Amino acid sequence: MSNNTQNSKTQSHYAFTRWAKGRLAEMNHTMEVLDSKASQLDAETKETVSATLDQMRQKYSDLEKTVTDKGNEAKTKATKAWDDFETAFEGLKESTLSKKEAFDMRIAAQRRAWQQSIEAYEAILEQIDDQQRQIDDQQRQKLKVALEKFKQKRDAVATRLDALHQAGSESQKGLSQALKESRAAFEKAANTMHENFSDAGHKG
């Protein structure tokens, strides 16, 4: 196998891993909020929410197991777990959550995914500085600039989502599309961050 082919497969696996971790962060936050909300509901609705949460937890577990796997089969399983999770959430949203509550949850969940990535890369930079690793000042500055751009992208995405939400005139389909676009923006920005840090010998 050529180096280019091996590098391509490696990059593809890292891209999948970041995709999966982003979805897991969003799933986890969504479940946490739903779990806290369940205690405020009447007995019948609470039972419905609890049953749906059990389904969601299973899908979370299914997706989590694919993170260390490689190949198309892992990606297929992960995508199905995510789609099933979304279907469970949509069903619950219809009966339990207002459009505002549902959108608030997903915005907050996506913000958590961004923040977890930021904290991971900040930790790498601190490690580089603390251990005085062999990395020249120009390269270190490049990484810091890349991280700052990543934060700016996060802020831009959050501002757009907040503006759509506050306008109150977006259809449910429009809001769902906005959430998909923000996930895609996260994945693209995370891929760029990974490439920058990999070039410097550090994988995020």
C-alpha positions in Angstrom: 0.0 0.0 0.0 1.4 3.4 -1.0 2.0 6.1 1.6 -0.6 8.3 -0.1 -3.3 5.6 0.1 -2.4 4.9 3.8 -2.5 8.6 4.6 -5.9 9.0 2.9 -7.3 6.1 4.9 -5.9 7.6 8.1 -7.4 11.0 7.4 -10.7 9.4 6.6 -10.7 7.5 9.9 -9.9 10.6 11.9 -12.6 12.5 10.0 -15.1 9.8 10.9 -13.9 9.8 14.6 -14.5 13.5 14.9 -17.9 13.2 13.2 -18.8 10.5 15.7 -17.5 12.4 18.8 -19.4 15.5 17.7 -22.6 13.5 17.4 -22.0 11.8 20.8 -21.5 15.1 22.5 -24.8 16.3 21.0 -26.6 13.1 21.9 -25.3 13.2 25.5 -26.4 16.8 26.2 -29.8 16.2 24.6 -30.4 13.2 26.9 -29.2 15.1 30.0 -31.7 17.9 29.3 -34.5 15.4 28.6 -33.7 13.5 31.8 -33.9 16.6 33.9 -37.2 17.7 32.2 -38.8 14.3 32.9 -39.1 15.0 36.6 -41.3 18.0 35.8 -43.8 16.0 33.8 -47.0 14.2 34.7 -46.8 10.4 35.2 -48.0 9.3 31.8 -45.8 11.7 29.8 -42.8 10.9 32.1 -43.2 7.2 31.2 -43.1 8.1 27.5 -40.0 10.2 28.0 -38.3 7.5 30.0 -39.0 4.9 27.4 -37.7 7.1 24.6 -34.6 8.0 26.7 -33.9 4.2 27.0 -34.0 4.0 23.2 -31.7 7.0 22.9 -29.2 5.6 25.4 -29.0 2.4 23.4 -28.4 4.4 20.2 -25.7 6.4 22.0 -24.0 3.1 23.1 -24.3 1.7 19.5 -22.6 4.8 18.1 -20.0 4.9 20.8 -18.9 1.4 20.0 -18.0 2.4 16.4 -15.5 5.1 17.3 -12.6 2.8 17.5 -13.6 0.7 14.5 -12.5 1.3 11.0 -14.0 0.7 7.6 -17.3 1.4 5.9 -19.2 -1.0 8.2 -18.5 1.2 11.2 -19.6 4.3 9.4 -22.8 2.6 8.3 -23.6 1.5 11.9 -22.8 4.9 13.3 -25.0 6.7 10.7 -27.9 4.4 11.5 -27.5 4.9 15.3 -27.5 8.7 14.7 -30.5 8.5 12.4 -32.4 6.3 14.9 -31.6 8.7 17.7 -32.9 11.6 15.7 -36.1 9.7 14.9 -36.6 9.0 18.6 -36.1 12.7 19.4 -38.5 13.9 16.7 -41.2 11.6 18.0 -40.7 12.9 21.5 -40.6 16.4 20.3 -44.0 16.1 18.8 -45.6 15.0 22.0 -43.5 16.6 24.8 -41.4 19.5 23.6 -42.3 22.9 22.1 -40.4 23.9 19.0 -38.5 26.5 21.0 -37.5 23.9 23.7 -36.3 21.4 21.1 -34.3 24.0 19.1 -32.8 25.4 22.3 -31.6 21.9 23.3 -30.0 21.2 20.0 -28.2 24.6 19.8 -26.8 24.0 23.3 -25.8 20.5 22.4 -23.9 21.7 19.4 -22.2 24.3 21.4 -21.0 21.6 23.7 -19.4 19.7 20.8 -17.6 22.9 19.7 -16.4 23.6 23.3 -15.1 20.1 23.9 -13.0 20.3 20.8 -11.7 23.8 21.8 -10.8 22.5 25.2 -9.0 19.5 23.8 -6.8 21.7 21.5 -6.2 24.2 24.3 -4.9 21.3 26.4 -2.5 20.3 23.6 -1.1 23.8 23.3 -0.7 24.0 27.1 1.1 20.7 27.0 3.4 21.9 24.3 4.3 25.1 26.3 4.6 23.3 29.7 6.9 20.5 28.4 8.8 22.8 26.0 8.4 20.4 23.2 10.5 20.8 20.1 8.2 23.1 18.1 9.4 26.4 16.8 7.8 29.7 17.6 6.4 30.2 14.1 4.7 26.8 14.2 3.3 27.4 17.7 1.9 30.7 16.6 0.3 29.0 13.6 -1.5 26.6 15.9 -2.7 29.4 18.2 -4.0 31.3 15.1 -5.8 28.2 13.9 -7.4 27.7 17.3 -8.6 31.3 17.3 -10.1 30.9 13.9 -11.9 27.8 15.1 -13.4 29.8 18.0 -14.4 32.6 15.6 -16.2 30.0 13.4 -18.0 28.6 16.4 -19.1 32.1 17.4 -20.3 32.8 13.8 -22.3 29.6 13.7 -23.9 30.3 17.1 -24.8 33.9 16.2 -26.5 32.6 13.0 -28.5 30.0 14.9 -29.5 32.4 17.6 -30.7 35.0 15.0 -32.8 32.3 13.2 -34.3 31.3 16.5 -35.1 34.8 17.8 -36.7 35.7 14.5 -39.3 33.2 15.3 -40.5 33.0 11.7 -38.5 30.0 10.5 -40.3 26.8 9.7 -39.4 23.6 11.5 -37.8 22.4 8.3 -35.7 25.6 8.1 -34.5 25.2 11.7 -33.6 21.6 11.1 -31.6 22.5 8.0 -29.8 25.2 9.9 -28.8 22.7 12.5 -27.5 20.3 9.8 -25.5 23.2 8.3 -24.0 24.1 11.6 -22.9 20.4 12.1 -21.3 20.5 8.7 -19.5 23.7 9.6 -18.2 22.1 12.8 -16.9 19.1 10.9 -15.2 21.2 8.3 -13.6 23.4 10.9 -12.6 20.4 13.0 -10.9 18.7 10.0 -8.9 21.9 9.4 -7.8 22.0 13.0 -6.8 18.3 12.9 -4.7 18.9 9.8 -2.9 21.9 11.4 -2.1 20.0 14.6 -1.1 16.9 12.7 1.3 18.9 10.6 2.9 20.0 13.9 3.0 16.4 15.2 0.0 16.6 17.5 -3.4 14.9 16.9 -6.5 16.4 18.3 
